Amino acid sequence: MNVTKQHFVERRVMSKQELAHLYCPHSRSKGHATRDEFMDWVKRCTPLYVKLQELGYKPSLHSFTPKMVDYIFYYLGEPDGVGV
């Protein structure tokens, strides 16, 4: 993982909903639908989903740890919705 990249989003515990809104700021879907769409992206990125599971992720969790957020940004890229 490239740790020298400048990050524009603070690394902290983030909810699935919060990340979904960062990645899909203009989504026509509301609430759970946006979150579910985001989680579909995460699950389709097999290396990311495996890494999250290694770090303790379970579908019943509502939030990601800062380390999990780092991997999400690494595999999916910085979200376009930064600052939204």
Secondary structure, DSSP 8 states (H G I E B T S, - for coil): ---SS--SS--S-EEHHHHHHHH-TT-SS-THHHHHHHHHHHHHSHHHHHHHHHTT--TT--EE-HHHHHHHHHHH-S-TTTT-
